[in-house]
Amino acid sequence: MDPDVRSNNAGVCPRCGMKLASNLPEATEYHMDLSMLPRAPEPGQPVQLTFAIHDPWKGRPVTNFQVVHEKLFHMFVVSQDLEFFLHNHPVFQPNGSFRYDNLTLPKPGMYRVLGDFYPDGATPQLIAKTIIVPGTPPAPVHLSRDYSPKDATNMQMDFRTDPPQAIAGLKTQLHFTIKPADGFEKYLGAWGHMLAASEDLIDLIHTHPFIADGGPEVQFNLTFPRPVNYRVWVQFQRNGVVNTAHFDIPVQELE
């Protein structure tokens, strides 16, 4: 799940808690098919999503997966205007597919759906698909810097980056301070989850804290691939409540 984590000894990953494995296979992207019922979704009406995974060599259905952060499949859905965000978990079916019922897409436009899963004997997979809801789409999004403190359900999140100006292709540290710190606990086996999306929804990145110990300071490391604006959603859990907030980061080109 975190390929940059290395160890000379057997154990578990300090970031995601998964058992460290030796002799990992070469990274190869699997195939993810997404089907919907109804096939033409309408705004405000529930739709059923089904994900079918196939191997990249002979197109055979994949039915064995590893549990990652307490789930077999993580799903993220983001709207074209970046106002709709969902992180949830389709249910494994007897035929090996994953199904998510009653997804309600609020308005017309494009939605990006990111599947995060780990086939047995392979490497972790992040695959994006697109859903179009018919109708007049929203206007194009042009994000501006937003590092302001956010009040979520039962906590406040302060945010800064190091360096203060993110540069495409270089590592950026994303620092969060959680207030109040009491009751801060792991969510799905990690001290936090982050999804970063470029404003054109070409880049979608799911990651977890690089430094976190249950205290109020949490650090993510992220390398933004392009000089565009990004929105990052973070999720932290306190006293059993999941808190979600977003921040907007302008990324410049290396000069």
C-alpha positions, 0 to 999 in steps of 0.5 A: 500500500505504501511502496516507499516503506522499506525494512530489513526485518519482517513486521508491519508497515508503520503507516497503514499497518499491513504486513510487510511482504518480500519479493513484490511482483512488478507493478501492473495495472489490473482492469476495472469495469464499472457498470450502473443501474440505471445505465443513465443516472438522473440527478438526485436519483439513486444508482447502483454501482458494480465493480468487476476486476479482471487480471491484465494478462488473460482478462480472468475475473479476480475474486481474491483480495487483501484487506487494506485499512479494514476493507477490501475496496475503497471507493471515492467519488468526486463531482466535476465542480469539486463540491461532492465528495464521498469515501465509502466501501462497496460490498464484496459479492459472491461472484467476486464483484463489488457493489455499492447501492443507493449512490445519489449524484446531486446534479448533472455533470461529470463524476470521477470514481476512484477504486482502491483495492489490492488483488492477491499476488499483485500490487495495490491498484488505484483506477479511476472511471468516469460517470456522466449525469445528463443535463447542463454541467457546472461551470469550469472550476478555478480554485484559489489558495485556501489554507484557512482553518476548517471546523469539521463535525467535532474538531478543527483542522489547521493547515500549512505546507512546507515549502509554503509554495508547492512545486510540481514534481517535488515533495510537499509536506502537508501539516495538519494540527488537530484541535482538540487532540483528546479523543483522536483515534485511527479511522480504518486503521490509519491516523488519517486518509487523504484524497488529492484531486486536480481541479480538472480531475485528471489526477486522483491520489489517495494517501495516508499520513507519513508522520502521526502518533495519535497526537495533534500533529499529522504530516502527509507527504505528497508529490503533485504531478502537475502545475495546476490547482489541487483540492485535498480532502482529509478525514480524521476520526475523533470520539467515533466521529469521522471529520472531513474537510478540504483545502485548496493548494496552488501548485507551480512549475519548477523554475 
